[in-house]
Amino acid sequence: MHPADVIAALRKRGTSLRKIAHDNGYSHIQRVLTSPWLAAEQLVAKALDTTPQVLWPSRYRDPAARALAFRQTRKIAVTMPSTRDRIAVPGTPADARPDNTRKP
């Protein structure tokens, strides 16, 4: 599907890429219109009550290319450090620092 068609279909349903991104914890997902992004493709397809294969059939023709896109999406995943792994900020009171950063 052409990027303009996807945007138009979303507008007809009263939503947008920005709203979908915001509702799902992303800052933006416009990149999905021009390049493979597994998670964003699924979000847009869900908003349009269809599947990613219908919206972007060329992305799903070659299983090897789709596997590569999936691996690249997995590499982008961000994990937040736990509070115990945070580094103390200089000037923070000692009792506010996590246990592993206290100075003797």
C-alpha positions in Angstrom: 0.0 0.0 0.0 1.3 3.5 -0.8 2.3 5.5 2.3 -0.3 8.2 1.4 -3.0 5.5 1.3 -2.1 4.2 4.7 -2.2 7.8 6.1 -5.6 8.4 4.4 -7.0 5.1 5.7 -5.9 6.0 9.3 -7.5 9.5 8.9 -10.8 8.0 7.8 -10.8 6.0 11.0 -10.1 9.1 13.1 -6.6 8.2 14.0 -3.0 8.9 12.9 0.5 7.5 13.1 1.3 10.0 15.9 -1.7 8.9 17.9 -0.9 5.2 17.4 2.7 5.8 18.5 1.7 7.8 21.5 -0.9 5.3 22.6 1.7 2.5 22.5 4.6 4.2 24.1 6.6 5.2 21.0 7.7 8.8 20.2 7.0 8.2 16.5 6.4 5.4 14.0 6.5 7.2 10.6 9.4 5.1 9.5 7.0 2.1 9.1 5.7 3.7 6.0 9.0 3.3 4.1 10.9 0.5 5.9 10.1 -2.7 7.7 9.4 -2.4 11.4 7.6 -5.5 12.8 6.0 -3.9 15.9 4.8 -0.7 14.1 3.5 -2.7 11.2 1.3 -4.7 13.6 0.1 -1.6 15.3 -0.9 0.1 12.1 -2.5 -3.0 10.7 -4.5 -3.4 13.9 -5.8 0.2 13.7 -7.0 -0.6 10.2 -8.5 -4.0 11.1 -6.3 -5.8 8.7 -2.9 -7.6 8.7 0.5 -6.2 7.9 0.7 -8.6 4.9 -2.3 -6.9 3.3 -0.8 -3.4 3.9 2.8 -4.2 2.8 2.7 -7.4 0.7 6.2 -6.8 -0.8 7.7 -7.0 2.7 6.3 -10.4 3.2 7.0 -12.1 -0.1 10.6 -13.2 0.8 10.8 -15.1 4.1 14.5 -14.5 4.4 14.1 -10.7 4.1 11.3 -10.9 6.7 13.5 -12.8 9.1 16.2 -10.2 8.7 13.7 -7.4 9.5 12.6 -9.4 12.6 16.2 -9.8 13.8 16.8 -6.1 13.2 13.7 -5.2 15.2 14.8 -7.4 18.0 18.2 -5.7 18.2 16.5 -2.3 18.6 14.7 -3.4 21.8 15.7 -1.2 24.7 15.8 -2.5 28.2 15.8 -0.1 31.2 18.4 -0.7 33.9 17.0 -1.8 37.3 17.3 0.7 40.1 20.1 -1.3 41.7 22.2 -0.9 38.5 21.9 2.9 38.3 25.0 5.0 38.8 24.8 7.5 41.5 24.8 11.1 40.4 27.5 13.3 41.9 26.0 15.5 44.6 23.3 13.0 45.5 23.0 12.4 49.3 24.6 9.1 50.3 21.3 7.7 51.8 19.5 8.3 48.4 22.0 6.2 46.5 21.4 2.5 45.8 23.3 0.1 48.1 25.9 -0.9 45.5 27.2 2.7 45.1 27.6 3.8 48.7 31.0 4.9 49.7 32.6 3.5 52.9 
